[in-house]
């Protein structure tokens, strides 16, 4: 039984003062538009329409909270990488998204969804480098893995891992497919640990989809990313 299947929509937050005050632990989901972020949330919750899957990039304009258990939440962040958002919305993200990621105390980790066929765009790298400075863990889902051959999956894991070595020593990485439901047990194990929610007995990761710990020299520093740059994610 999926450990997040009781997830239900809680609230939409447009301003920092409106963030839930009862939150104990929350996990944020970020990713480039059309990378499969909403589909990943739906799959982990074993729900078809918990997070709305839109054909229009950038439809998620605020922080959408989903209750998992008392005081525990998934948070769906605005997708980034599109250029048609109105100026007032971009300004709102600049004042909401960056401060949330940087200073939100109940936030225990970031899930970054990247299309396994097109990983590590410039915007992905900016998000990784900036969030790494918080010291909180990052778990990367290489989505749509079903569209790659086994050899291509192996190469994608290796190539992304190489770049992660240069950014953070607190990242984990896996393949994921919402269509085939592959990688779900592995993701549950990671996020369940962050949220202090136990995985059900017998949930083991599929063979070949291992979570890989990143190691890097301790004297390397992540590239900074200001709140102004965070707003720039929406402009590009």
C-alpha positions, -999 to 999 in steps of 0.1 A, spaced: 0 0 0 15 34 -10 24 54 21 11 86 6 -22 74 -7 -42 94 19 -29 126 4 -56 153 -1 -55 188 -13 -51 212 16 -46 248 4 -31 271 -22 -6 297 -8 0 330 -27 17 349 2 43 338 28 21 348 58 -5 323 45 18 292 49 3 265 71 12 271 107 7 235 118 33 221 95 59 199 111 75 184 79 70 192 43 86 181 10 87 205 -20 84 194 -56 101 215 -83 109 211 -119 109 225 -154 74 228 -170 63 196 -186 90 175 -168 63 154 -152 61 171 -118 23 168 -113 23 133 -127 50 123 -102 30 136 -73 -1 118 -85 18 86 -89 33 87 -54 -1 95 -40 -17 67 -61 -42 93 -73 -50 102 -109 -58 139 -104 -45 150 -70 -21 175 -87 -36 189 -119 -17 178 -150 -20 207 -175 -10 209 -211 -3 246 -205 32 252 -191 32 273 -159 -4 267 -148 7 262 -112 13 297 -101 13 294 -63 24 268 -36 -1 240 -36 -2 220 -3 -13 184 -1 -19 168 34 -3 134 39 -8 131 76 -12 154 105 14 182 101 30 166 70 27 179 35 37 176 -1 42 211 -17 38 216 -54 59 245 -65 54 266 -97 70 250 -128 98 270 -143 112 275 -178 85 293 -196 83 329 -209 46 337 -211 38 344 -174 25 379 -168 49 403 -151 28 405 -119 30 367 -116 67 367 -121 71 393 -94 49 373 -71 71 342 -76 102 363 -68 87 373 -35 73 339 -27 93 310 -41 128 320 -32 121 330 4 100 298 8 128 276 -3 155 294 16 138 301 50 109 277 54 118 257 86 94 227 82 108 222 46 129 190 50 140 184 14 134 192 -23 124 167 -50 136 179 -83 119 163 -114 138 163 -146 129 147 -179 154 118 -182 157 126 -219 167 162 -213 182 165 -178 202 193 -162 190 223 -182 206 256 -171 175 263 -150 178 229 -133 215 236 -125 206 270 -111 179 254 -88 203 227 -77 232 250 -69 210 275 -51 191 250 -30 222 231 -21 233 260 0 205 254 25 221 221 35 189 202 31 187 171 10 177 169 -27 162 139 -44 162 139 -82 136 119 -101 146 114 -137 111 111 -151 97 94 -182 124 67 -179 101 44 -198 109 63 -229 146 53 -227 163 19 -233 181 2 -205 214 14 -219 201 50 -222 188 48 -186 223 38 -174 240 66 -193 215 91 -180 222 81 -144 259 83 -150 259 116 -167 236 133 -142 257 119 -113 288 133 -128 274 168 -127 259 164 -93 294 156 -80 303 192 -87 273 207 -70 263 190 -38 272 161 -15 236 159 -3 218 146 -34 203 113 -43 192 102 -78 169 77 -94 149 68 -125 112 72 -124 82 65 -146 47 76 -138 34 56 -168 50 23 -158 50 30 -120 87 23 -118 108 38 -91 78 44 -68 90 22 -40 124 38 -41 110 73 -40 87 63 -11 116 51 9 135 83 5 106 107 11 91 86 38 124 89 57 124 127 53 88 129 65 92 103 93 65 82 76 71 44 76 71 26 43 49 -5 42 66 -39 46 77 -55 14 82 -23 -6 116 -28 -23 131 -8 -51 130 -24 -86 162 -40 -97 185 -15 -114 169 16 -101 192 24 -72 195 56 -53 230 69 -56 247 91 -30 268 119 -43 302 126 -29 324 157 -36 353 175 -21 343 195 10 360 226 -3 337 230 -32 309 256 -28 276 257 -47 271 286 -70 249 313 -54 215 321 -66 197 352 -53 160 358 -49 163 379 -80 176 349 -99 148 328 -85 124 352 -102 144 348 -133 135 311 -135 100 322 -145 113 347 -170 134 323 -191 
